[in-house]
Amino acid sequence: MLSEEDDVDIHALKRQGMTISEIARRTHHDRKTIRAYLSGKRAPGVRQRATPDSC
């Protein structure tokens, strides 16, 4: 999970032309995490469930 501040930072770095790999190295997060936040699939401050509900 990224904080709101981290989310703003990764979007700013992307606008500056950095690649996802460069952003991941600079922010010490996984490339998949960076990609998910940039695409909007994940939101800052919202933790995903580890396992889906059985219902």
C-alpha positions as CSV (number, residue, x, y, z in Angstrom):
1,M,0.0,0.0,0.0
2,L,1.3,3.4,-0.9
3,S,0.5,6.6,1.0
4,E,-1.1,9.6,-0.7
5,E,2.3,11.3,-0.8
6,D,3.9,8.3,-2.5
7,D,1.1,8.2,-5.1
8,V,1.6,11.9,-5.9
9,D,5.4,11.3,-6.2
10,I,5.1,8.3,-8.6
11,H,2.7,10.2,-10.9
12,A,5.0,13.2,-10.9
13,L,8.0,11.0,-11.8
14,K,6.0,9.4,-14.7
15,R,5.0,12.9,-16.0
16,Q,8.7,13.7,-16.0
17,G,9.3,10.8,-18.4
18,M,10.7,8.2,-16.1
19,T,10.0,4.5,-16.8
20,I,8.2,2.3,-14.4
21,S,11.5,0.5,-13.6
22,E,13.2,3.8,-12.8
23,I,10.3,4.9,-10.6
24,A,10.4,1.5,-8.7
25,R,14.1,1.8,-8.1
26,R,13.8,5.3,-6.9
27,T,10.8,4.8,-4.6
28,H,11.9,1.3,-3.4
29,H,8.6,-0.3,-4.5
30,D,7.9,-3.2,-6.8
31,R,7.3,-2.5,-10.5
32,K,3.9,-4.2,-10.3
33,T,2.9,-1.9,-7.5
34,I,3.9,1.2,-9.4
35,R,2.1,0.0,-12.5
36,A,-1.1,-0.7,-10.6
37,Y,-1.1,2.8,-9.0
38,L,-0.3,4.5,-12.3
39,S,-3.1,2.6,-14.1
40,G,-5.7,3.4,-11.4
41,K,-6.2,-0.3,-10.4
42,R,-5.2,0.5,-6.8
43,A,-5.8,3.6,-4.7
44,P,-3.5,5.2,-2.1
45,G,-4.4,4.4,1.5
46,V,-6.7,1.4,0.6
47,R,-5.4,-2.0,1.6
48,Q,-6.4,-5.0,-0.5
49,R,-7.7,-8.1,1.2
50,A,-5.1,-10.9,1.4
51,T,-7.7,-13.5,0.5
52,P,-11.0,-13.1,-1.2
53,D,-14.3,-13.6,0.8
54,S,-15.6,-17.1,0.8
55,C,-19.2,-15.9,0.3
